[in-house]
Amino acid sequence: MNQPASACALKAQGTISRSLFVYALLYGGLVVLAGVLGTKLASLGRWPGLGDLAVESGIFAFLLLVVLSSAVAELHGRDTANRLVRFGFIPLIVSMLLLTFVIRAVPPAPFWNDQAAFARLLGQSARMQFAGLVSYGVSQTLNVYLFSKLAGRGLGRERGALLLLRAWIASLLSQTVDTLLFITISFAGQKLPIFAIMEGQIVAKLALSTIMVPAFIWFFVKLGRRLDA
């Protein structure tokens, strides 16, 4: 998809729009925060027809990443959104390396007794870190692709329901792929009910995508246009 005229003009001037600057900062922070929040499993309560739903808390940050990449694609074009996703690997990898360094190489103070809990909550195996990198890159790139592709198939760039519909569809599919990749890479070969874990996570993520994504994409696109006005 071609970049909007305003984005091309800003690029030609060697500047960055306020919305892209703000969203890039927020995106980088949320990439790091998603991994930290993921250490807590959250209850979503009992849902009619679905039963008790639980999901890692990192999904709240990750859905905001989905919304931000879609909003950037809407405001500044697919190429810019893809670059945002690729640059997101930088804070993600740096945070993983720093956590590993602090946990394994930096000794705790003699009077601090929470090293074991700190390592248990924030430490991840190399396999899970790799799974996080793969699932992040693939799912976020897929989200931008689907969101932009749907616009080219007659679902338009309107501010109303069609924008919300594109964001919702792209989020549903990308979140499903994210779950399939992460759980498969992390736990394949282990004696765990992988398919049951996948099913529960996918249902919970789809429910949250339906609740969160339409409202947030409307807000961030509207805010972005106001920032750039």
Stockholm file with secondary structure:
# STOCKHOLM 1.0

chainA/1-229         MNQPASACALKAQGTISRSLFVYALLYGGLVVLAGVLGTKLASLGRWPGLGDLAVESGIFAFLLLVVLSSAVAELHGRDTANRLVRFGFIPLIVSMLLLTFVIRAVPPAPFWNDQAAFARLLGQSARMQFAGLVSYGVSQTLNVYLFSKLAGRGLGRERGALLLLRAWIASLLSQTVDTLLFITISFAGQKLPIFAIMEGQIVAKLALSTIMVPAFIWFFVKLGRRLDA
#=GR chainA/1-229 SS CCCCHHHHHHHHTTCCCHHHHHHHHHHHHHHHHHHHHTTSEEEEEEETTTEEEEEETHHHHHHHHHHHHHHHHHHHCHHHHHHHHHHTHHHHHHHHHHHHHHHHTSCCCTTCCCHHHHHHHHCCCHHHHHHHHHHHHHHHHHHHHHHHHHIIIIICCCSSHHHHHHHHHHHHHHHHHHHHHHHHHHHTTSSSCHHHHHHHHHHHHHHHHHHHHHHHHHHHHHHHHHHHC
#=GC SS_cons         CCCCHHHHHHHHTTCCCHHHHHHHHHHHHHHHHHHHHTTSEEEEEEETTTEEEEEETHHHHHHHHHHHHHHHHHHHCHHHHHHHHHHTHHHHHHHHHHHHHHHHTSCCCTTCCCHHHHHHHHCCCHHHHHHHHHHHHHHHHHHHHHHHHHIIIIICCCSSHHHHHHHHHHHHHHHHHHHHHHHHHHHTTSSSCHHHHHHHHHHHHHHHHHHHHHHHHHHHHHHHHHHHC
//
